[in-house]
């Protein structure tokens, strides 16, 4: 293991919307910033990014390219790599980070913006159609599915509420429980009243023609016409660095923060999908900005206290 070459003001792990937004604010505040990313963004396969004013419909890779292009005018050091370990450095708010290749980095503050990954059901056709005809978020992709035949895969979790939400988009909604029988009689009755069909047989395959979803093939050989599919299948955090430091997290592993994105570990901040708020690109970007402002102010306070100590001595 090598010794760190310098002490950074801030190291940001993750260069998605949260990480890049934070990097810009901190660089503009004249902080030394190291931005480390392994290139594992959540929605790279998506047909388009939505709910971000001025950028509606942009492809996620194009959005990230624009973000990184904006950062080039500032003295930000970018590094592609994977951080595999992080430790407190002494009694201060500093941290020692270790990359998978063994290189170490020392920083006065750390921002984790490592995001999450969706659980894609292990069913033929799901991964191939993911981001184009199979989605996880009605707010992000529902509008493009309006008045179409919409399926909902909900095996791990009860799909009752999400099916009703999708019903607002179309009068042709199908709930696939994939062999599970979790619906209560009152729920079945209300879904039927809303003309939402429920299929409990397992899904054998999502069938596509020319790259487009056309139907859902069930285990009993029934074929249900379908234009789009949503999944209610959960996600996992991409990194457990926060919990390794003792950060309080939810059962799903998301870091619990205050409104400034600071965790219970002094000097550790988490922003974006890896924290507890809504999973929207615009929210992630806003959280990155909030974290950056809090980090800069925290560093200022520390620097001023140290300067007063020197003066008094």
Secondary structure as GFF3:
##gff-version 3
##sequence-region A 1 313
A	DSSP	beta_strand	7	13	.	.	.	ID=ss1
A	DSSP	alpha_helix	17	28	.	.	.	ID=ss2
A	DSSP	beta_strand	33	37	.	.	.	ID=ss3
A	DSSP	alpha_helix	60	71	.	.	.	ID=ss4
A	DSSP	beta_strand	76	80	.	.	.	ID=ss5
A	DSSP	beta_strand	83	88	.	.	.	ID=ss6
A	DSSP	beta_strand	95	99	.	.	.	ID=ss7
A	DSSP	beta_strand	104	112	.	.	.	ID=ss8
A	DSSP	beta_strand	116	118	.	.	.	ID=ss9
A	DSSP	alpha_helix	126	129	.	.	.	ID=ss10
A	DSSP	beta_strand	134	135	.	.	.	ID=ss11
A	DSSP	alpha_helix	138	141	.	.	.	ID=ss12
A	DSSP	three_ten_helix	143	145	.	.	.	ID=ss13
A	DSSP	beta_strand	150	153	.	.	.	ID=ss14
A	DSSP	alpha_helix	160	167	.	.	.	ID=ss15
A	DSSP	beta_strand	173	176	.	.	.	ID=ss16
A	DSSP	alpha_helix	185	193	.	.	.	ID=ss17
A	DSSP	beta_strand	197	199	.	.	.	ID=ss18
A	DSSP	beta_strand	203	209	.	.	.	ID=ss19
A	DSSP	beta_strand	212	218	.	.	.	ID=ss20
A	DSSP	beta_strand	223	225	.	.	.	ID=ss21
A	DSSP	beta_strand	228	231	.	.	.	ID=ss22
A	DSSP	beta_strand	235	237	.	.	.	ID=ss23
A	DSSP	alpha_helix	241	244	.	.	.	ID=ss24
A	DSSP	beta_strand	268	270	.	.	.	ID=ss25
A	DSSP	three_ten_helix	272	274	.	.	.	ID=ss26
A	DSSP	alpha_helix	281	312	.	.	.	ID=ss27
###
